Amino acid sequence: MKKIILIAAISIGMIFTMAACGVRENDKKDFEQYDFYEDSIEKIEDKMDLDEIRANGVFKALIEIGLDDEIEACASTYDLNDDLYYAVEWSDDYVGVYLTAGGSVDKITKDGMVIYEDDKKTSYEETLKPVDEPSSEDIFPNSNEMVGYLIDKANYDVTFATTDDINNAVNWLKDNAENCFKDNETMEKTMYYGALLEAKYTGTGNNYEKAGWQAIKTVKYVYRGLENVSDSSTQRNLKKLIDLVDSL
């Protein structure tokens, strides 16, 4: 039995590896003129916690605003409004990259000024929505893949969501925001219902969209073991989530 389990695990790993290689090979063809692509995209994936497709979107946006050398540093930080962004540095230049909950570029800033804003981000998010209902088969809890699955499922489900479904999502977050780190099931529901609201109200800028986005951002790092509940950044995010949910 142990042999069978081991073989299955190896097979699954090979499938994911082959799929990732396939995506990366396509990226090489698209960006072969940029000899700094490989090293830069690895930093984007790692530091921004993104898959290949979403990381590729960030790279494209950075190219548009002048990225012309390997990314030397990429670190998460917070602005004066406690909004998460990523400080990206290369050569003698630097910018701040803000992401949507779905992992696409929201805006890019420099010296406090917005120098790039994706006015097509809604349609870009649409391209990330699966045509068929996503499956969680072979996806392990507390993984980046599980976070992606929950967001993709919400993007799929929102197409069929009724007013009652949306109200249920709001009420669940109202009842559970303060204890959103209780256990895996609670964290997963927080991200799913947050993603459902974010998908429903994408582009409106209202508190429903903001609360949905905040629910994902608050939980996903703790869920994956990258942050602790006691961390100051986690507590700031939690307070902001509670305030937003209370305003709905």
TAURFEN-V797448 format. One record per helix or strand. SS is the DSSP state (H for helix, E for strand). FROM is the first residue (numbers start at 0). LEN is the number of residues. If there is no record, write none. Layout:
((SS:FROM:LEN) (SS:FROM:LEN))
This chain:
((H:1:29) (H:36:12) (H:51:13) (E:72:6) (E:83:7) (E:92:7) (E:104:6) (E:112:5) (H:120:8) (H:143:14) (H:162:17) (H:183:17) (H:206:17) (H:231:15))
